[in-house]
């Protein structure tokens, strides 16, 4: 689990977002520290009221990027002026606040408590379907807290999903350390059946499948993609963290998959789904990563072109085997991280740019945004911002038709039609 430092500037809305970030980080087992120099990750929640404030945000972002391994910038200025940070040479990643907790992982699995129960957050229902995983990654400390996979029966999870819908959820997020291995401790691969059962429940809603490691998905990829194709309730979205484009590095990480298996998963989904989102993660600067290994990761990113990418610099976690390896220098990790983050922006930006003027979507309004805007998700779980929501009389939980009219690298803008 990571040590994080968070700084918040601006209004009560920003403070509320930071509180939500901290709650999710704390629930995932991460630990807060007071100084950026003591942290693995720094989070800057920005304000953009006046020009002087903007200059202060850029200055502080630059300082934080020098004081800690990873910097995530969020808040109003990150949304409205994301390019300003890149133009200023800030070595950090610009994210929406609700993307920050997922990014603060160092490649580790998300953590849930032993008694994790469904949670309703606005119109979003969080459904943990299992605890633990089947992996033994050399860099991950989460496994010490969670152990091997422990999967409740399908019927129990379906009943929890039904209860969330009855409580007002219109989006159910199926979560776990590794959703793809649900049921494996019993020698069964149950995720496709579970998703089919949840989608068969009454009501109008959407389902997002949480992180699933490539090895687990590879064995069920044909059955799983068919479930996606047959059920419009499922967002056509897959989060499969590859972590490296080098089989040598994957071996040192003790990841259970090889690059070829990850590519086969992507190709299978490409062959069945016309419009979908691939989300993946890369760890940059693993201790044994060579220039050639890094080049292979860059090539894999170009080849598979995921529409959502988490890029994390490796940092040592106490008690893990990878912590005993001689690390790479901070300069090398920063240079590789910057190179990959720039490519990520190019790839993701092109995906969103390709939506403009080309797509008319039935989208779900998930939560309120900045000012009078709302955050929505389309059928592939891509984020669409609708501004002047009050004028249209729309609010979280609504399904609306919209046209994509613009984009800002990691999200699109839409207008109701």
Protein Blocks (a to p, Z undefined) as FASTA:
>chain_A
ZZdddddehjfklmmmmmmmmmmmmmnopacdfbfklpmbdcddddffbmmlmmmmmmmm
mmmmmmpmbdcdedjklmmmmmlmmmnopacddddfklmmmmmnnopacdddfklccdde
hjaccddfbgcdfbdcfkbmklmmnopaddddfklmmmmmmmmmmnopabdcdddfblml
goklnopafklmmmmmmmmpgcjdddddddddfklmmmmmmmmmmmmmmmmkbccddddd
ekpacfklmmmnopabdfklmmmmmmmmmmmmmbdcddddddehiaklcfklmmmmmmmm
mmnopabdcdddddddehiaklmpccddfklmmmmmmmmmmmmmmmmmmmmmmmgopacc
ddddfbdcehjadcdddfkopacddehklmnopaehiacddddfbdehjaccdddZZ
